[in-house]
Amino acid sequence: MTQPIPPITLPPPQDPMLEGKWLQQRLHQWLDEEFIPEAINQTIAERAGQIFVRQRMEGENDLGSLVIAIVTEMQSFDFSKSFYGEFAIANAVSDLLLESLGIDKCCGQ
């Protein structure tokens, strides 16, 4: 029988604003490198960073819950000038956070 994947909990934030700035910069870099640099990428990264900071300031440390919050709140964002959508952004945030924690994002390891 398969075992459920255990939740991933981020350490409590030391400085949510600094974490948000880091995430915004890394996400913007990822967006520009994944396809082509677009002006909208900065706005997307800013919005995702704002959601992340607010969630962390409200005490959210569960990575899964943070991803769901980003998907939910980014649904109202206008992605018409982008190659991306809310799920791609939330998945990229998850990957960046996993990478920052030293967790391999491949194959559930």
N, C-alpha and C positions, 0 to 999 in steps of 0.2 A: 504494500500500500504506500502511496506517495505521502510525503509529509508536507504540510503547508510551509511556505516560505516565512520565516520569522520576520516581524516588523523591523525596520531600521529606524533607530531613534538618533536624531542629531544631538550632540551635546548642547546643554543650555547655552543660549547666546551670551557672549561676553559683551558684544557691541553690535546689536542688530543693524544699525545704520551702516557700519563698516562691512558687515556680511552682505548687506544688500548692494552696496557699491561694488564689492568684489563680484557678486553674482551678475550684476548688470554688465560690468566690463567683460567678464568671461562669456556671457551669453551673446553679447553684441559681437564679440570676436568669433564665436562659433557660428552665428548667423551669417556673418560676412564670408567666412571660409567655406561653409557648407555648400552654398550655391554661388551667388555673386553678391558683392556689397550693394546694398540698397539703402536709401535714406530712411526708409520705414523701419529698418532693423534697430536703429537707435531707440525709436519710440517703443517698439515691441519690448526691447530689453529693459527700458525704463519702467514700463507697466508691469512686467513680470517681477522686477526688483521691488517695486512698491508693494505688490501683493505679498511677496515673500517676507519683506520687513514687517508688514502689519501682522501677518500670521505669527511670525516669531515673537513679536512684541506681545501678542495675545497669549503666548505660552505654547504655541504649537511646535512640537519637536519631532513628531512622527513624519517620516518622509512621504509615506503614502498619502497622508492627509494633506500635506503641503502640495503634492502633485494634484490631488483632486481639487483643492482650492484654486490652484492656478488654472486648471482646465475650466472650472466653473466660471471664474471671474473673467477669463480671457474670451469667453464666448460672446461677450458684448463688444469685443474689440473688432474694428473693421480691418480684416486681413485682405481686402480686395487689391491692395497694392503690394502684396507679398506672396512669396511661394509657400509660406508657412500657414499653419493653423494652430488652434489652441492645444491640440494634442501633441504636435511636434514641439511646441514651446515647453510644455510641461515635461515631456520626455527628456528634452535637452537639459532642463533644469535638474531633473533627477540624475541624469548622467554626470553632470558637472559636480553635483553635491557628492555623489558616490565616489567620484574621482578624488575629490578633496579629502574624503575620509579614508582613502587608500583601499576602497572596496572595488573589486573587479566587477564591472557591470555586465560582463559576458557570461552567459550560461548559468546564471543564478549562483555564482560562486562568491 
